[in-house]
Amino acid sequence: MLAEAHLQRITARINGVEVTRTVAARLTLVELLREDLGLTGTKVSCELQVCGVCTVLVDGSPVSSCTYLAIDADGRDVQTVEGLADGEQLHPLQTAFVESMALQCGFCTPGFLMMSKALLDRVPDPSPEQIAKHLDGNICRCTGYEPIIRAVGCAARRLRGEADHE
Amino acid sequence: MTLPDFALARPDTLEEALALLGDDQVPYCGGTELLLAMKVGLQRPETLVDVKRVPELRGVRSSHGELVIGGASTHDDLSRDALVREVLPLLAEVEAHVGNARVRVQGSIGGNLCFAEPKSDVATTLIALDASVTLQSSSGRRTLLVRDFIVGPYYADKEPGELLIDVRIPLVATRRGAYVKFQVTERPTVGVAVVQDTETGACRVVVGAVGEIPVWRDWASVADIDVEELSSAVDPVEDLTGSERYKRHLTAVFVRRALRDLERSS
C-alpha cells in the first residue's frame, strides 16, 4: 500500500470524456491511457522522449506521454489518436496518411498523426520545411518520411477547404 | 522503464515550495531531465516538489533594463512570447529549435540550466547574453552569472534547498547576435553563440556542446577574434558524434559561420 502522498485523485477530460481516478505519483500518462483506460492506440517505444510514438495532446500541445506524469493531466484536456476520428468519419490527416501511403507497419503512425494535428492547429498552412522540422522528433523506419510530409500538406489543404492538386 | 516510487507535492506558493525542498526532496517542473534520470536509476528522490504553480516562476517581464524570465517558462513559451521575440529575437529563435517539439512543450529554461546538460543550446546562448540566475532558499536569495552557475557536466552551483526563480538578461539596445549549431542526433554536436555590442564593437563568442561545459571568450572587436585559438581552447568529449580532432575542426567552421550570420543580422 502506497503512502497517501504517493496517491492523488485527478480528473481529466480524455477524448471528451471526464475521467476521475486515484493514481500513484509515478504513474505516467501512457500507463493510465493504455493499462487503465484501454486506449492502446498510443504506443510506447524509446521511453526517452526521442521517438515520438507516445505523442498525445494535452490542452492541444504535444507531449511524450511516456515521460508525462498522469497527475500533471489533472484538470486538463487530453486527446489521443482514438479521439481523432469523428465517429466513422476519419480525420483528414488519417485519410491523407492512407492515400499518400504515409505508413507501412503503422507503429509510429498514432504519434505522427497527433504531432501533425498539433502543427495544423497552430499553423494551418505549413511549408514542407516547417512540417519536416516540426516532425523531426518522430521516427519512422518504413516510409522514408517523404510520404508523411506530403500527407500532412494534403491534409492541411483539405482542412483549409482547398481542392486537391499535385 | 517504470518510474521508481516517489511522493509528489504540489505547492501553490514560493514559501511552501522552499519549505519542502531538501536533500531528497527535489524541484520538479517539466521532467524532461529528471524523469529520464529517475527511469535509468541515476536519481531516486523521495519527493518531487512540483514548482509549476509557483507564481514567481512564471511569465516573462521587462524590469530595470533586464528581461526577467520565470524559471518554469517552457522552451515553447519562450519561442512564442511576444516580448522575447521583440527584445531578444535571438533567444526566441534558439528556444524554437531546442530538442524536439514535445521537449519544448514540457521542458523549462530553469530545469535546463539546473541540470547543466553539456549539450544545451540555451546555456550557450545565455552565457553569450551575459545572463544571470536568481536562486532562492528559505534563508535568502543570491544571483549568479550563468557562466558561473554551470560548474561542470550535469553539475550546477545550486544547493538542495535552493530553487531557481528566474533568469535575467541585460537588455542592451545596441546588441546583436547569432547562434548556429550542427546536429545529427537529438542533441547538438556543437553550438556557437556570438553576441556583439555594435556601439563598442566588443563581442563574446561561446562554444557549447562540444565539451563538458561551454567555453567563452571576449574580444574588443570581430577582427580580433582568433578562431584557431578558440578551437584549440575547447576540450572536446569524444563520442558517437565524433572524435576530438573532428570536433575541433567543427568548432572552427561553426565559429566562422556564426560570425558570418552576425554580419548579416541587424
Boltz contact constraints between the chains, C-beta under 6 A:
constraints:
  - contact:
      token1: [A, 5]
      token2: [B, 7]
      max_distance: 6.0
  - contact:
      token1: [A, 6]
      token2: [B, 7]
      max_distance: 6.0
  - contact:
      token1: [A, 25]
      token2: [B, 6]
      max_distance: 6.0
  - contact:
      token1: [A, 25]
      token2: [B, 8]
      max_distance: 6.0
  - contact:
      token1: [A, 26]
      token2: [B, 3]
      max_distance: 6.0
  - contact:
      token1: [A, 26]
      token2: [B, 5]
      max_distance: 6.0
  - contact:
      token1: [A, 26]
      token2: [B, 6]
      max_distance: 6.0
  - contact:
      token1: [A, 47]
      token2: [B, 1]
      max_distance: 6.0
  - contact:
      token1: [A, 48]
      token2: [B, 36]
      max_distance: 6.0
  - contact:
      token1: [A, 49]
      token2: [B, 103]
      max_distance: 6.0
  - contact:
      token1: [A, 50]
      token2: [B, 186]
      max_distance: 6.0
  - contact:
      token1: [A, 61]
      token2: [B, 105]
      max_distance: 6.0
  - contact:
      token1: [A, 62]
      token2: [B, 101]
      max_distance: 6.0
  - contact:
      token1: [A, 62]
      token2: [B, 102]
      max_distance: 6.0
  - contact:
      token1: [A, 63]
      token2: [B, 102]
      max_distance: 6.0
  - contact:
      token1: [A, 63]
      token2: [B, 105]
      max_distance: 6.0
  - contact:
      token1: [A, 63]
      token2: [B, 106]
      max_distance: 6.0
  - contact:
      token1: [A, 64]
      token2: [B, 102]
      max_distance: 6.0
  - contact:
      token1: [A, 67]
      token2: [B, 35]
      max_distance: 6.0
  - contact:
      token1: [A, 134]
      token2: [B, 101]
      max_distance: 6.0
  - contact:
      token1: [A, 137]
      token2: [B, 100]
      max_distance: 6.0
  - contact:
      token1: [A, 137]
      token2: [B, 101]
      max_distance: 6.0
